[in-house]
């Protein structure tokens, strides 16, 4: 066994402490295994040589140590240890640029996309080089072209979307691409609507790509989103494609909700009902926080409140989350009840709030360790409708103990 044989010290990588498979020498003169030193540098936190502590920039050249590799291979053969394979030549920019050129040759396109996907999946350094060589922009261009031509065969577009997700391009580059390709958001939604094999993985990747570009979008770009954009998002929530897709969709809704026009479009897409149905599945804490956060925005609109009140579990599900999830959820839930109490408080609604425990939860919030804003909102709602709820035991206790101010 290799671990029972004494290994020469200079065969061992100073980082991984394993026999080097692809020894490379840094500008500081220290030899490392290529994968270990590339990971060290790509983390963004490590900018010095692990051994000498001298500066070692990310773009430092790593020179293959062929002599040491041959010595290690010969030693492995002599000791009966599995011989390390000859490493592949490292990826270089020229090779990537050649692949990008091949993308625009129809007969080579799908094969080239598969090759790029394979390279991107191998290591972080490949993905970094590919982004720098313009692969991300090429993928966006290919997806937009597929959308504009509305071709029947979309295998290339699906591969491009998967690769774009794998590359995880920066926020700054995403901003530039959204300026250059004005209809890229529409292109993403077009891909999302397609019937596809392995749809769970692909559609999840599409939504994750959409999330990253929405986060990079400007205010004017967010305000121009069309109704069918939000209809597509709500279908993702309704179809429960995957946990990742659901969370990404909620993130997108939170990013787009602050603008009033978008709220109307989201409400008209049926979001309130789907959000309540999703919350009834008792999702994890973070998901509940986002659901209540979106509902809080939507309940600032009359139609949003009407949809929530029109759902049999609307008030109940919001009320039950108070004091059960997190401070953020408390704030959103109490704010939703405050919006309803201020603008939609018919006799039936006030009776419903009492019946499903919303009133008692507001009283409990006054006694619990809640943020000042939550207590203030809860107290305001209770005072606003104290006459309607005066027969409730909890409101009677509240009236006896409340702050007289």
CORRA-V566716 format. One record per run of one state. SS is the DSSP state (H for helix, E for strand, - for the rest). FROM is the first residue (numbers start at 0). TO is the last residue. If there is no record, write none. Layout:
SS_FROM_TO, SS_FROM_TO
This chain:
-_0_0, H_1_3, -_4_7, H_8_10, E_11_11, -_12_17, E_18_18, -_19_21, E_22_24, -_25_29, E_30_32, H_33_41, -_42_46, E_47_47, -_48_53, E_54_54, -_55_61, E_62_63, -_64_64, H_65_78, -_79_91, H_92_101, -_102_104, H_105_121, -_122_122, H_123_131, -_132_133, H_134_148, -_149_153, H_154_166, -_167_169, H_170_179, -_180_182, H_183_192, -_193_197, H_198_215, -_216_217, H_218_222, -_223_225, H_226_238, -_239_241, H_242_256, -_257_258, H_259_267, -_268_269, H_270_278, -_279_283, H_284_297, -_298_300, H_301_309, -_310_312, H_313_319, -_320_325, H_326_342, -_343_345, H_346_354, -_355_356, H_357_366, -_367_370, H_371_383, -_384_391, H_392_400, -_401_404
